[in-house]
Amino acid sequence: MSGLVVDWLSISSPTEATALVLPVTESDLGAAEGMLDLFRQLDHTHGARQYQRQVSSYIDNELEALLRRPVADESVARRRAGLTAGFCELAGYQAVDTGNPDQAQAYYRRALTLTAVTNDQAYSAYLVAVNLGHLALHCGEPETALRWAASAQAAAGTAASPATRAAITAVVARANARMRREAEATELIIQAEKLLDTVDHQDEPTWIRYFNHAYLADEVAHCLHDLGRAPAARSQLAEALSGVGEDRVRRRAIDAALLAATWLRTRDLDRACAAGRDAVAYAARTGSGRCVERVAGVLADLRVHVDYAPARELCEFARAVLPEADDMAVKLLGGS
């Protein structure tokens, strides 16, 4: 009898796991998606340094707990996988921003694995080209960036949305420009611009709606700078800066630093220093390691003109408000 009772209890009574674990609901996912939107906005405005730990902690705790719970149906499972991929993409981007490319690649690869659940080929291609491709460019590996982005471009085909295809094409152009393949880069830039001209942002996936003409102008400016076409790069940077909101401080810092670099290339020190000062001021408002790197590069190039008052004043300004960029500039020049 006791054995029978035990057997009955094991069947009739819920286990501790099933009693305490509720299935994931649309409401649960909506709350997590709200957190992702918040973290993305904070990252755009302040850079990665201040909020990277919170994002990683959210993934390791709240999101992992959500992943361990059962789901009511396949649509919830797909939405949960897509949400997790979005968090991993953001965490990877923040790892790039704080100088940890290996961690970034790990997060990007996890996001890519999750897209197998969502069956979203367009987002998979985006992750390969725009995230992993840009990471390869950041690490000085344009051949790898070209291989990944071109593969993503072929995989996406014409099924992906116009903005997605434009963003992917822009990375292929960036890789070609870095390798000084001007004809190929120019053709790809034209393709990306034509694709973006056809975009209706309301019909685009939410994760690519940010990619407008201002963001493409930033990509084109980097291409032109790599190709040694400083005046054309400045024209694109004017569009990039005018089309990006004041809250996109990291983007503005990076573009201002690139603008300073283009003026240095044509030996216009006054304009280079003016743009450099903007870059320092923007970068000082972020926790972005990439901004510090870009500003440091400008400061290092200006140190040969330290006897010129505006250049000296800019270096002093950076030393006061962004000392890590000043330290990095010294190291770039081989100082102690």
Secondary structure, 3 states (H helix, E strand, C coil): CHHHHHHHHHHHCCCHHHHHCCCECHHHHHHHHHHHHHHHHHHHHHCCCCCHHHHHHHHHHHHHHHHHCCECCHHHHHHHHHHHHHHHHHHHHHHHHCCCHHHHHHHHHHHHHHHHHHCCHHHHHHHHHHHHHHHHHHCCCHHHHHHHHHHHHHHHCCCCCHHHHHHHHHHHHHHHHHCCCHHHHHHHHHHHHHHHHCCCHHHCCHHHCCCCHHHHHHHHHHHHHHCCCHHHHHHHHHHHHHCCCCCCHHHHHHHHHHHHHHHHHCCCHHHHHHHHHHHHHHHCCCCCHHHHHHHHHHHHHHHHHCCCHHHHHHHHHHHHHCHHHHHHHHHHCCCC
